[in-house]
Amino acid sequence: MLDYRNGLERRNGTPFLELVVITLARVHFKSLDDLARATGDDSAALLDAAEVEALEGLDGRS
């Protein structure tokens, strides 16, 4: 994934990569909001859980 990201930045520049990141984040936030609405859960709680899971994945435990 890092190679892919670095390639995007090298070919298109940092501003393009920033737009890609912002767009992907918006899509994920919208998906979490849709899930929260469908399940009746709190979107902030779902986001917190996703962040914890992502951070735990950084240390190799998951």
C-alpha positions as CSV (number, residue, x, y, z in Angstrom):
1,M,0.0,0.0,0.0
2,L,2.8,2.4,0.8
3,D,4.4,1.7,-2.6
4,Y,1.1,2.5,-4.3
5,R,0.7,5.7,-2.3
6,N,4.2,6.8,-3.0
7,G,3.7,6.1,-6.7
8,L,0.6,8.2,-6.7
9,E,2.4,11.0,-5.1
10,R,5.4,10.7,-7.3
11,R,3.3,10.7,-10.5
12,N,0.7,13.3,-9.6
13,G,2.1,15.4,-6.7
14,T,1.2,15.8,-3.1
15,P,-1.9,18.0,-3.7
16,F,-3.4,15.1,-5.7
17,L,-2.7,12.6,-3.0
18,E,-4.3,14.9,-0.4
19,L,-7.4,15.0,-2.5
20,V,-7.5,11.2,-2.8
21,V,-7.1,10.9,1.0
22,I,-9.9,13.4,1.7
23,T,-12.2,11.7,-0.8
24,L,-11.6,8.3,0.7
25,A,-12.2,9.6,4.2
26,R,-15.5,11.2,3.1
27,V,-16.6,7.9,1.6
28,H,-15.8,6.0,4.8
29,F,-17.5,8.5,7.1
30,K,-20.6,8.4,4.9
31,S,-20.5,4.6,5.1
32,L,-20.2,4.7,8.9
33,D,-23.1,7.2,9.0
34,D,-25.3,5.0,6.8
35,L,-24.4,2.0,9.0
36,A,-25.3,3.9,12.1
37,R,-28.7,5.0,10.7
38,A,-29.5,1.4,9.6
39,T,-28.6,-0.2,12.9
40,G,-29.6,2.6,15.3
41,D,-26.1,2.9,16.6
42,D,-24.2,6.1,17.3
43,S,-22.0,7.1,14.4
44,A,-19.4,8.5,16.8
45,A,-19.2,5.2,18.7
46,L,-18.8,3.4,15.4
47,L,-16.0,5.8,14.4
48,D,-14.3,5.3,17.8
49,A,-14.4,1.5,17.4
50,A,-13.0,1.7,13.9
51,E,-10.2,4.0,15.0
52,V,-9.3,1.7,17.9
53,E,-9.3,-1.4,15.6
54,A,-7.1,0.5,13.1
55,L,-4.6,1.5,15.8
56,E,-4.5,-2.0,17.3
57,G,-3.7,-3.2,13.8
58,L,-0.6,-1.0,13.7
59,D,1.1,-2.9,16.4
60,G,0.7,-6.3,14.7
61,R,-1.8,-7.7,17.2
62,S,-4.6,-8.1,14.8
